[in-house]
Amino acid sequence: MDLWFRTISDAARETFMTLIRGISPSDPILLLGLVEAPLSQLDPDLRALFGYSLQNRVELTSPSAVSIV
């Protein structure tokens, strides 16, 4: 999602953000985003799509060599 967000036009990005912000907080939706970068390196607008609560985020890391064996 981070690559997509960086490569779309500004108009497309603004349209997407406007549509997402227009969803009521009580509407049950799932916005699943997969990114390659750590959350700290994401565009602030993209990070804001997933809410301010850390309960709404799950960070998965690559397995270590020890955990693969």
C-alpha positions as CSV (number, residue, x, y, z in Angstrom):
1,M,0.0,0.0,0.0
2,D,2.9,2.4,0.6
3,L,4.2,2.0,-2.9
4,W,0.7,2.5,-4.3
5,F,0.1,5.6,-2.2
6,R,3.4,7.2,-3.4
7,T,2.7,6.5,-7.1
8,I,-0.9,7.5,-7.6
9,S,-1.7,11.1,-8.6
10,D,-2.4,13.8,-6.0
11,A,-6.0,14.0,-7.3
12,A,-6.5,10.2,-6.8
13,R,-4.9,10.3,-3.4
14,E,-7.2,13.2,-2.3
15,T,-10.2,11.4,-3.7
16,F,-9.4,8.2,-1.8
17,M,-8.7,10.1,1.4
18,T,-11.9,12.0,1.1
19,L,-13.9,8.8,0.6
20,I,-12.3,7.1,3.5
21,R,-12.8,10.1,5.8
22,G,-16.4,10.2,4.9
23,I,-17.1,6.8,6.4
24,S,-18.8,7.0,9.8
25,P,-16.7,5.8,12.7
26,S,-19.6,3.4,13.6
27,D,-19.6,1.7,10.2
28,P,-18.1,-1.7,10.4
29,I,-15.5,-1.8,7.6
30,L,-12.1,-3.5,7.2
31,L,-9.3,-1.6,5.6
32,L,-6.4,-4.0,5.1
33,G,-3.2,-2.5,4.1
34,L,0.1,-4.3,3.5
35,V,3.3,-2.3,3.5
36,E,7.0,-3.1,3.2
37,A,8.3,-0.2,5.4
38,P,8.1,0.2,9.2
39,L,5.1,2.2,10.4
40,S,7.4,5.0,11.5
41,Q,8.5,5.5,7.8
42,L,5.1,5.7,6.3
43,D,3.5,8.9,4.9
44,P,1.5,10.5,7.8
45,D,-1.6,10.6,5.6
46,L,-1.4,6.9,4.9
47,R,-0.7,6.1,8.6
48,A,-3.8,8.2,9.6
49,L,-6.0,5.9,7.5
50,F,-5.6,3.2,10.1
51,G,-6.7,5.2,13.1
52,Y,-4.8,6.6,16.0
53,S,-5.3,3.6,18.3
54,L,-2.5,1.0,18.2
55,Q,-5.2,-1.6,18.8
56,N,-6.1,-1.2,15.1
57,R,-2.7,-2.2,13.9
58,V,-0.8,-5.5,13.7
59,E,2.8,-5.5,12.7
60,L,4.3,-8.7,11.4
61,T,8.0,-9.1,11.1
62,S,10.0,-11.5,9.0
63,P,10.9,-14.7,10.9
64,S,14.4,-15.1,12.1
65,A,16.6,-18.0,11.1
66,V,16.1,-19.5,14.6
67,S,12.3,-19.4,14.4
68,I,12.3,-21.1,10.9
69,V,14.1,-24.2,12.1
